[in-house]
Amino acid sequence: MILMVIGFFLIQKISKKNIWVDARVQISSIHWANSNLVPPYWLVEDLKVGMVAYNSFGEEIAIIDNVDVFSVGGVNNHAWVDLKLKVSYDEKKKVHLFNFQAAQVGKPLDLTFGSNNVSGLVVSIGDDKREYQNKTIKVRMRALEDFIVDQFVVGLEMKDSKGRVIAKVNEVEVKPNNLNKVVFFNDEMYLTSNKFKDVIITVDIKSFFIMEEWRFIDQSVLKIGEDIWFQFPNIVVKSGTIVEIIE
């Protein structure tokens, strides 16, 4: 039985031609089924370009081409790894096979580079390679207090782990907002009488086109009315709403 199993895998290995393809993996914090959880920094901090993963026969099966990481606050990061994967191609099913399983967008992938385990979802493979383009959008934050408003200045930048700028504020507009905020104290509800302001920022961002729509680097859809998030050095935009897409 052991010889039969070994023979089956050897036949599969010989009968299929291996090729190298590009793949991009979105790192998940634990198992792929919980991939919406944001991974902590230590999952990717030791990954370097040029690292190699091997199979049980000692053959190279994956090489790291690029690592994109940017902070989302605290110890958490969004992270993607670009790989060269050694795969075979199933002509009947029209899919790439990696370790005898389909390597497709949305499928989980697990690899080990030295003592580092890469676990995540495939977001692109083969010719479906992500290319970033610049987009300019306007984002509105509503009912902010003065000390928060003062933090928004022209030139604010959001960068990834390599110091590359992925979002930059090039215009700030402040407008009055006469809404009162509801606050709770000792289980009682109060209306505050402070005056608040709206802030509209014009931001240049890195974006990519996938599934017939433009998205920010963190997968946020670029559409009017959609919320978008930015982690600037001195302030976090968690509830900004896209009000205009300039270009």
C-alpha positions, 0 to 999 in steps of 0.5 A: 500500500505504501509503495502504491501511494508513493507510486501514485504521487510520483506518477502525478509528479512526472505526468504534470509539467511544473511551472512558476507563477506569480501569486499574492497572499493576504495574510490571516491572523490564524486560520483562513476561515477567520481571515477577516481578523487583522494579523499582529505584526509578529506574523510577518516581521521576519519575512524577507524578499528571497526567502524560500519554502521547500516541500518534503523532497527538499525542492523549492516550491515558493519564493518571496518576491515582495512583502507589503505591510502597513499598520492599522493601529496597535500591534496589528497590520494589514499584510500581503506577500507576493510569491513565486509559486511552483505549480502544475496546470490542470488542463481539464479544470483550467486551474493551477495545482499546488501540493495537489490542491487548486491554487485559486483566488479565495483559496487558503494557502499555507507555506513555511519559510524557515521558522515563519509560517505564512497562512492566508488567502490567495488574492491573485494568481498567474496573469491576474497580477495587481498593479497600483494606480494613483487615485484622488478622492474627497473624504468627509468626517462629520461632527468633530471636536476642535482638537481633532480638527486641528490634526488635519493638515496638508501633507499628512501621509500614510506609509507602509512598512517600507516607507512608501506613501499609500495616502497623502492629504493635499487639501483640508476644508473645514465646515460648521456642523451644528449637530449636538452629540448624545453622550452617556454618563452614569446610565443617563443620556445627555445632549452636549451643547458643544459646536462641532465641525466637519472636515473634508480632506482631498487625498491621493491614494494607491488603488487597484482595479479588481472585479470591475471596481477600484479599491484602496490598498486595504480592499475598501471599495472606492465609491461615493457613500462608502466608508474608508479608513486611514492610519496617519501618524497623529490621527486615525480616520475610521469613519470617513465617507467618500463624497467625491472621486476626482480621478 
